Amino acid sequence: MPHTLSLIPGTKKTIGSLIDITFRKLAGEETKAGEHRFRGLFNNISSCVAVYKAKDDGNDFIFKDINRAAERIENVKKEDLIGKGVLEVFPGVKEFGLFDGFKRVWERGKPENHPIYLYKGERIMGCKENYVYKLPSGEIVAIYDDVTERKQAEQKIKHIDFVLRAIRNINQIIVTKKDRGKLLKAACESLVETCGYYNAWIAMFDESGKLIKTFEAGLGDDFLPMIKFLERGDITHCGRTALSQSDVVVIEDPSSTCADCPLSEEYSGMGAMTIRLVCDGRVYGLLSVSTSRDFIVHKEEQDLFKEVAGDIGYALRNIEQEKKRIRMEEVLRQSEEKYRTLVQTLSDVVFIINPDGNFTYLNPEFERLTGYPFQDFIGRPFTEMLAPEYIESTVDRFKRGLSGAEIPIYEVEFLHKDGKNVPVELKVTSLLDDEGRAIDRIGLARDISECKQAEDVLKGERSGTNVPWILPT
């Protein structure tokens, strides 16, 4: 028969108590172990965690605990905060709306995200992203991270995008604006409005270094002292440096570095970049902008600014060349008109013949000499005006002229509309291209009828014929 355990009266209750004590002890140890694990997690996570207990009136929140990340980010010690109110330690938190967020979460129990941005001008000095929620115990927990570097990087990328957009705008301006003044004014405005620079200005100089004109955006009347400064022949330190080199001149603190600059006070708290406007060795002037110090120290920013200056310099070169071309065309036009008037009024026939031997130009004297309207012979062969016996020799002379040989003056006869031949003296010159090939022939035909008549008279006198009789009186 199997053995059975006999229990002494009361033993069952005692054993049950021991089991209960044992389980409670084990549960307590498990609780302590769990608390230890969560405390380790609380203190070692990278995010900041702070626990607050609301005052009875809800007008402040008392620090109950913070983790090591919060101590490091806030530069405080936990023991200096525990038991103190948020507004007592960080009174400025009320200005950012975070304290009001605490109150709403405490009253409604609904979690909130609440970012805090700290700016100096437009420069991000700090940024924290807060997640606030309420525990069942009524305590408020804020979990937050310092994302300043990420936000600054995002701001930098955004600014670079603005600069690229400004470059595109300036390239469009270059295409549409052919007037130098309108181009430079529009470029300054684009750098301020599109690129996000605080201000931008351009100073134009002639080849002797004398100021021609200035353009600006974002400064208004504050730029007047700089205009007077430049008109006196003075140039700022950064301007002198920029004119002597091709790189961007970066000034992180113009207000202290450039004491001679009339804009030093306007640049307080900002950085500045200055570069010369140049193309093919010709320096046209200076371009200067002010912007956040965070941006100008980056090579990408400087390279893009240099690209802007290069585009403007290229546009100025093109405008200058276009003006020269227009002036040259005007000079040539005036010269052409002068010589055309001279040719049109000559008493000799002036003509131009192309390589095919056709007239491309005849002056009005042709009509007086031949009786044919000169317009009727434009495009027709030169040989149509020659007496038949002169065609072969003239064509041969012209062929020699095609090789660059000089064509001596010679005599031919032009056909006249009334059927008579007109003796003329021809002088023809070949116009050659860069390779020595004749492209046109320009000629002059002079009526020598009177000379021929005089020669006939002289010949008659020598031979004793055709001498008029002298009648007696």
C-alpha positions as CSV (number, residue, x, y, z in Angstrom):
1,M,0.0,0.0,0.0
2,P,1.4,3.4,-0.9
3,H,2.7,5.6,1.7
4,T,0.8,8.8,2.4
5,L,1.8,12.0,4.1
6,S,0.1,12.6,7.3
7,L,-0.3,16.2,8.1
8,I,-0.3,17.5,11.6
9,P,-3.3,19.7,12.3
10,G,-2.5,23.3,11.2
11,T,0.4,22.1,9.1
12,K,-1.5,22.8,5.8
13,K,-2.0,26.5,6.8
14,T,1.6,26.9,7.7
15,I,2.8,25.4,4.4
16,G,0.4,27.7,2.5
17,S,1.7,30.7,4.3
18,L,5.3,29.7,3.5
19,I,4.3,29.2,-0.2
20,D,2.6,32.6,-0.2
21,I,5.7,34.3,1.4
22,T,7.9,32.5,-1.1
23,F,5.9,33.7,-4.1
24,R,5.6,37.2,-2.8
25,K,9.4,37.3,-2.3
26,L,9.9,36.0,-5.8
27,A,7.5,38.5,-7.2
28,G,9.2,41.3,-5.4
29,E,12.5,40.2,-6.7
30,E,11.1,40.0,-10.2
31,T,9.6,43.5,-9.7
32,K,13.0,44.8,-8.6
33,A,14.7,43.1,-11.5
34,G,12.2,44.6,-13.9
35,E,12.6,48.0,-12.3
36,H,16.3,47.7,-12.6
37,R,16.1,46.8,-16.3
38,F,13.8,49.8,-17.0
39,R,15.9,52.1,-15.0
40,G,18.9,51.1,-17.1
41,L,16.9,51.7,-20.3
42,F,15.7,55.0,-18.9
43,N,19.2,56.3,-18.2
44,N,20.9,54.9,-21.3
45,I,18.6,55.7,-24.2
46,S,19.8,58.5,-26.5
47,S,16.5,60.4,-26.3
48,C,15.9,62.8,-23.4
49,V,13.2,61.8,-21.0
50,A,11.7,64.0,-18.2
51,V,8.9,63.1,-15.8
52,Y,6.8,65.8,-14.2
53,K,4.0,65.9,-11.6
54,A,1.4,68.6,-11.9
55,K,0.8,71.0,-9.0
56,D,-2.7,70.8,-7.7
57,D,-3.7,74.1,-9.4
58,G,-2.0,72.9,-12.7
59,N,0.0,76.2,-12.9
60,D,3.3,74.4,-12.8
61,F,4.9,71.0,-13.2
62,I,7.4,69.6,-10.7
63,F,10.4,67.7,-11.9
64,K,10.3,64.1,-10.6
65,D,13.0,62.5,-12.8
66,I,15.2,63.1,-15.8
67,N,17.6,60.7,-17.6
68,R,21.3,61.1,-18.4
69,A,20.6,62.3,-21.9
70,A,18.5,65.1,-20.6
71,E,21.2,66.1,-18.1
72,R,23.7,66.2,-20.9
73,I,21.6,68.2,-23.4
74,E,20.3,70.6,-20.8
75,N,23.7,70.8,-19.1
76,V,22.1,70.3,-15.6
77,K,22.3,67.7,-12.8
78,K,19.3,65.7,-11.8
79,E,19.6,66.5,-8.1
80,D,19.4,70.2,-8.9
81,L,16.1,69.8,-10.6
82,I,14.1,67.2,-8.6
83,G,11.3,68.8,-6.7
84,K,11.6,72.1,-8.5
85,G,9.0,73.6,-10.9
86,V,9.6,73.8,-14.7
87,L,8.9,77.6,-14.7
88,E,11.3,78.0,-11.8
89,V,14.1,76.3,-13.7
90,F,13.3,77.2,-17.3
91,P,11.0,80.2,-17.3
92,G,11.5,80.7,-21.0
93,V,9.7,77.5,-21.8
94,K,6.4,79.4,-21.5
95,E,7.4,81.6,-24.5
96,F,7.7,78.5,-26.8
97,G,4.2,77.2,-26.1
98,L,5.6,73.9,-24.6
99,F,4.3,74.7,-21.1
100,D,0.8,75.2,-22.5
101,G,1.2,71.9,-24.2
102,F,1.9,70.3,-20.9
103,K,-1.3,71.7,-19.5
104,R,-3.4,70.5,-22.4
105,V,-2.0,66.9,-22.1
106,W,-2.6,67.0,-18.3
107,E,-6.1,68.2,-18.7
108,R,-7.2,66.1,-21.7
109,G,-4.9,63.1,-21.5
110,K,-4.2,63.3,-25.3
111,P,-0.5,63.1,-26.4
112,E,1.0,66.0,-28.4
113,N,4.0,66.6,-30.6
114,H,5.6,70.0,-29.9
115,P,8.8,71.1,-31.7
116,I,10.9,74.1,-30.4
117,Y,13.0,76.2,-32.7
118,L,15.6,78.7,-31.5
119,Y,16.6,81.3,-34.1
120,K,19.1,84.2,-34.3
121,G,17.8,86.2,-37.2
122,E,17.1,83.4,-39.7
123,R,19.8,81.1,-38.4
124,I,18.7,78.0,-36.5
125,M,20.5,78.0,-33.1
126,G,18.7,75.0,-31.7
127,C,15.8,72.7,-32.4
128,K,14.1,70.1,-30.1
129,E,11.3,67.7,-31.1
130,N,9.0,66.9,-28.0
131,Y,6.5,64.1,-27.6
132,V,4.4,64.7,-24.5
133,Y,2.0,62.2,-22.9
134,K,0.2,61.4,-19.6
135,L,0.7,58.3,-17.5
136,P,-2.2,56.6,-15.7
137,S,-0.7,57.9,-12.5
138,G,-1.3,61.4,-13.8
139,E,2.3,62.2,-14.3
140,I,3.5,64.0,-17.5
141,V,6.3,62.5,-19.5
142,A,8.3,64.5,-22.2
143,I,10.5,62.6,-24.6
144,Y,12.6,64.8,-26.8
145,D,15.6,64.9,-29.1
146,D,18.0,67.7,-30.1
147,V,17.7,67.7,-33.9
148,T,19.6,71.0,-34.4
149,E,22.3,69.5,-36.7
150,R,19.6,67.8,-38.8
151,K,17.6,70.9,-39.1
152,Q,20.6,73.0,-40.0
153,A,21.5,70.5,-42.7
154,E,18.0,70.7,-44.0
155,Q,18.2,74.5,-44.0
156,K,21.5,74.3,-45.8
157,I,20.0,72.0,-48.5
158,K,17.0,74.3,-48.8
159,H,19.3,77.3,-49.2
160,I,21.5,75.6,-51.9
161,D,18.3,74.9,-53.8
162,F,17.4,78.6,-53.6
163,V,20.8,79.4,-55.0
164,L,20.4,77.0,-57.9
165,R,17.0,78.5,-58.6
166,A,18.6,82.0,-58.6
167,I,21.2,80.8,-61.1
168,R,18.5,79.6,-63.4
169,N,16.7,82.9,-63.0
170,I,19.8,84.9,-63.8
171,N,20.5,82.8,-66.9
172,Q,16.9,83.6,-68.0
173,I,17.6,87.2,-67.3
174,I,20.8,87.1,-69.4
175,V,18.8,85.8,-72.3
176,T,16.0,88.4,-72.1
177,K,17.9,91.5,-70.8
178,K,20.2,93.0,-73.4
179,D,20.6,96.3,-71.6
180,R,23.4,96.2,-69.1
181,G,21.7,98.2,-66.4
182,K,18.5,96.2,-66.5
183,L,20.5,93.0,-66.4
184,L,22.5,93.9,-63.3
185,K,19.5,95.3,-61.4
186,A,17.5,92.2,-62.1
187,A,20.4,90.0,-61.1
188,C,20.6,91.7,-57.7
189,E,16.9,91.4,-57.1
190,S,16.9,87.7,-58.1
191,L,19.8,87.0,-55.6
192,V,17.7,88.6,-52.8
193,E,14.2,87.4,-53.7
194,T,15.0,83.9,-55.0
195,C,18.3,83.0,-53.3
196,G,17.5,84.3,-49.9
197,Y,20.5,86.6,-49.5
198,Y,19.9,89.5,-47.2
199,N,21.2,92.0,-49.8
200,A,23.2,92.1,-53.0
201,W,25.1,94.9,-54.8
202,I,27.2,95.3,-57.9
203,A,29.7,98.0,-58.7
204,M,30.8,98.5,-62.4
205,F,34.2,100.0,-63.3
206,D,35.7,101.1,-66.5
207,E,39.1,99.8,-67.7
208,S,40.9,102.5,-65.7
209,G,39.1,101.4,-62.5
210,K,36.8,104.4,-62.3
211,L,33.3,103.7,-61.0
212,I,30.6,103.7,-63.8
213,K,27.4,102.6,-62.0
214,T,26.1,100.7,-59.0
215,F,23.1,98.4,-58.6
216,E,21.6,96.9,-55.4
217,A,18.7,95.1,-53.8
218,G,17.8,94.8,-50.2
219,L,19.6,97.9,-49.0
220,G,17.8,101.0,-50.4
221,D,19.0,104.2,-48.9
222,D,21.5,102.4,-46.6
223,F,23.6,101.8,-49.8
224,L,24.1,105.6,-50.4
225,P,27.3,105.8,-48.2
226,M,28.8,103.0,-50.2
227,I,28.0,104.8,-53.5
228,K,29.8,108.0,-52.2
229,F,32.7,105.8,-51.0
230,L,33.2,104.2,-54.4
231,E,32.7,107.5,-56.2
232,R,35.7,108.9,-54.3
233,G,37.8,106.1,-55.8
234,D,37.9,104.1,-52.5
235,I,37.4,100.3,-52.5
236,T,36.7,98.2,-49.4
237,H,39.2,95.6,-48.1
238,C,37.2,92.7,-49.5
239,G,36.7,94.5,-52.8
240,R,40.5,95.1,-53.2
241,T,41.2,91.5,-52.4
242,A,38.5,90.3,-54.8
243,L,39.8,92.4,-57.7
244,S,43.2,90.8,-57.3
245,Q,42.1,87.2,-57.4
246,S,39.6,84.8,-58.9
247,D,38.4,83.1,-55.7
248,V,35.5,84.2,-53.6
249,V,36.4,86.5,-50.7
250,V,34.6,85.3,-47.6
251,I,34.2,87.5,-44.5
252,E,32.5,85.8,-41.6
253,D,32.1,89.0,-39.5
254,P,32.2,92.1,-41.7
255,S,31.3,94.4,-38.8
256,S,34.6,93.7,-37.1
257,T,36.8,92.6,-40.0
258,C,36.0,95.4,-42.4
259,A,36.1,98.6,-40.4
260,D,36.5,100.7,-43.5
261,C,33.3,99.4,-45.1
262,P,30.4,101.8,-45.1
263,L,28.1,98.8,-44.8
264,S,29.7,97.3,-41.8
265,E,26.8,98.1,-39.5
266,E,24.3,96.8,-42.0
267,Y,26.2,93.5,-42.0
268,S,26.1,93.1,-38.3
269,G,25.5,89.4,-37.4
270,M,25.8,88.4,-41.1
271,G,28.5,87.0,-43.3
272,A,29.6,88.4,-46.7
273,M,30.9,87.1,-50.0
274,T,32.5,89.2,-52.6
275,I,33.9,88.3,-56.1
276,R,35.0,90.1,-59.2
277,L,33.0,90.0,-62.4
278,V,35.4,88.9,-65.1
279,C,35.4,87.3,-68.6
280,D,38.3,86.7,-70.9
281,G,40.6,88.7,-68.6
282,R,38.4,91.8,-68.7
283,V,37.3,92.8,-65.1
284,Y,33.9,94.5,-65.2
285,G,33.3,95.1,-61.5
286,L,32.4,93.5,-58.2
287,L,29.5,91.4,-56.9
288,S,28.9,91.3,-53.1
289,V,26.2,89.7,-51.0
290,S,25.4,89.1,-47.3
291,T,23.9,86.0,-45.9
292,S,24.0,83.7,-42.9
293,R,27.5,82.8,-41.6
294,D,26.4,79.2,-41.5
295,F,26.2,79.1,-45.3
296,I,29.2,81.1,-46.5
297,V,31.8,78.7,-44.9
298,H,30.6,75.9,-47.1
299,K,32.5,75.2,-50.4
300,E,29.2,74.4,-52.2
301,E,27.9,77.8,-51.4
302,Q,31.1,79.5,-52.6
303,D,31.2,77.5,-55.8
304,L,27.6,78.3,-56.7
305,F,28.3,82.0,-56.0
306,K,31.3,81.9,-58.2
307,E,29.1,80.3,-60.9
308,V,26.6,83.2,-60.6
309,A,29.5,85.7,-61.0
310,G,30.8,83.9,-64.0
311,D,27.4,83.9,-65.7
312,I,27.1,87.6,-65.1
313,G,30.6,88.3,-66.4
314,Y,29.9,86.3,-69.5
315,A,26.7,88.3,-70.1
316,L,28.5,91.6,-69.7
317,R,31.2,90.5,-72.2
318,N,28.4,89.6,-74.7
319,I,26.6,92.9,-74.2
320,E,29.9,94.8,-74.7
321,Q,30.7,92.9,-77.9
322,E,27.2,93.4,-79.2
323,K,27.6,97.2,-78.6
324,K,30.9,97.2,-80.4
325,R,29.3,95.2,-83.3
326,I,26.4,97.7,-83.5
327,R,28.9,100.6,-83.5
328,M,31.0,99.0,-86.1
329,E,28.0,98.3,-88.3
330,E,27.0,101.9,-87.9
331,V,30.5,103.1,-88.9
332,L,30.5,100.7,-91.9
333,R,27.0,101.8,-92.8
334,Q,28.0,105.5,-92.7
335,S,31.2,104.6,-94.6
336,E,29.2,102.6,-97.2
337,E,26.8,105.5,-97.6
338,K,29.6,107.9,-98.1
339,Y,31.4,105.8,-100.7
340,R,28.2,104.8,-102.3
341,T,27.4,108.5,-102.8
342,L,30.8,109.1,-104.1
343,V,30.6,106.1,-106.6
344,Q,27.1,107.1,-107.6
345,T,28.3,110.6,-108.6
346,L,31.5,109.5,-110.5
347,S,31.7,110.4,-114.2
348,D,33.2,106.9,-114.8
349,V,31.3,103.6,-114.9
350,V,31.9,101.6,-111.7
351,F,30.9,97.9,-111.8
352,I,31.3,94.7,-109.8
353,I,31.4,91.2,-111.5
354,N,31.0,87.9,-109.6
355,P,33.2,84.8,-110.4
356,D,30.5,83.7,-113.0
357,G,31.2,87.0,-114.9
358,N,27.8,88.6,-114.1
359,F,27.2,92.1,-113.1
360,T,26.2,92.5,-109.4
361,Y,26.6,96.3,-109.3
362,L,26.5,99.2,-111.8
363,N,26.4,102.9,-111.0
364,P,24.1,105.3,-112.9
365,E,26.9,106.5,-115.2
366,F,26.5,103.2,-117.1
367,E,23.2,104.4,-118.5
368,R,24.7,107.7,-119.8
369,L,27.6,105.8,-121.4
370,T,25.6,103.0,-123.1
371,G,22.0,104.2,-123.2
372,Y,20.8,101.1,-121.3
373,P,19.2,101.4,-117.8
374,F,21.9,100.1,-115.4
375,Q,19.2,98.1,-113.4
376,D,18.5,96.0,-116.5
377,F,22.0,94.6,-116.6
378,I,22.3,93.5,-112.9
379,G,22.7,89.7,-113.0
380,R,23.6,89.6,-116.8
381,P,27.0,88.6,-118.2
382,F,29.6,91.3,-118.6
383,T,30.4,90.1,-122.1
384,E,26.9,91.3,-123.3
385,M,28.3,94.9,-123.2
386,L,31.4,94.2,-125.2
387,A,31.9,94.5,-128.9
388,P,32.3,91.0,-130.3
389,E,36.0,91.4,-131.2
390,Y,36.9,92.2,-127.6
391,I,35.1,89.3,-125.8
392,E,37.7,86.6,-126.1
393,S,40.6,88.8,-125.0
394,T,38.6,90.2,-122.1
395,V,37.6,86.8,-120.9
396,D,41.2,85.7,-121.0
397,R,42.3,88.7,-119.0
398,F,39.6,87.9,-116.4
399,K,40.8,84.3,-116.1
400,R,44.3,85.4,-115.3
401,G,42.8,87.7,-112.7
402,L,41.2,84.7,-111.0
403,S,44.7,83.4,-110.1
404,G,45.5,86.7,-108.4
405,A,47.5,88.1,-111.3
406,E,47.2,91.9,-111.8
407,I,45.1,92.9,-114.8
408,P,46.7,95.9,-116.5
409,I,44.6,98.8,-117.9
410,Y,43.4,98.0,-121.4
411,E,41.0,99.4,-124.0
412,V,37.7,97.8,-125.2
413,E,34.5,99.0,-126.8
414,F,31.1,98.9,-125.2
415,L,28.0,98.5,-127.2
416,H,25.6,101.5,-127.3
417,K,21.9,101.3,-127.5
418,D,21.8,103.3,-130.7
419,G,24.2,100.8,-132.4
420,K,27.4,102.7,-132.0
421,N,30.4,101.4,-130.1
422,V,31.9,103.5,-127.3
423,P,35.6,103.2,-126.7
424,V,36.4,102.8,-123.0
425,E,39.5,102.3,-120.9
426,L,39.1,99.4,-118.4
427,K,40.8,99.0,-115.0
428,V,39.8,95.8,-113.2
429,T,41.0,94.5,-109.8
430,S,40.2,91.1,-108.3
431,L,39.0,90.9,-104.7
432,L,40.6,87.9,-103.0
433,D,39.5,85.8,-100.0
434,D,41.8,84.6,-97.2
435,E,43.0,81.7,-99.3
436,G,43.9,83.9,-102.3
437,R,40.9,83.0,-104.4
438,A,39.1,85.7,-106.4
439,I,35.6,86.2,-105.1
440,D,34.6,89.3,-107.1
441,R,36.1,91.7,-109.6
442,I,35.6,95.4,-109.3
443,G,36.2,97.6,-112.3
444,L,36.1,101.1,-113.6
445,A,35.3,102.0,-117.2
446,R,36.2,105.5,-118.5
447,D,34.8,106.9,-121.7
448,I,37.7,107.8,-124.0
449,S,35.7,108.8,-127.0
450,E,37.1,112.4,-126.9
451,C,40.6,111.1,-126.6
452,K,40.1,108.9,-129.6
453,Q,38.8,111.8,-131.6
454,A,41.7,113.9,-130.6
455,E,44.1,111.1,-131.6
456,D,42.4,110.8,-135.0
457,V,42.8,114.6,-135.5
458,L,46.5,114.4,-134.7
459,K,47.0,111.4,-137.0
460,G,45.3,113.4,-139.8
461,E,47.5,116.4,-139.2
462,R,50.6,114.2,-139.5
463,S,49.4,112.6,-142.7
464,G,48.2,115.9,-144.3
465,T,44.7,114.8,-144.5
466,N,41.5,116.1,-143.0
467,V,43.2,119.5,-142.4
468,P,40.6,122.3,-142.8
469,W,41.2,124.9,-145.5
470,I,41.9,128.5,-144.5
471,L,39.7,130.6,-146.7
472,P,41.0,134.1,-147.8
473,T,39.4,137.1,-146.3
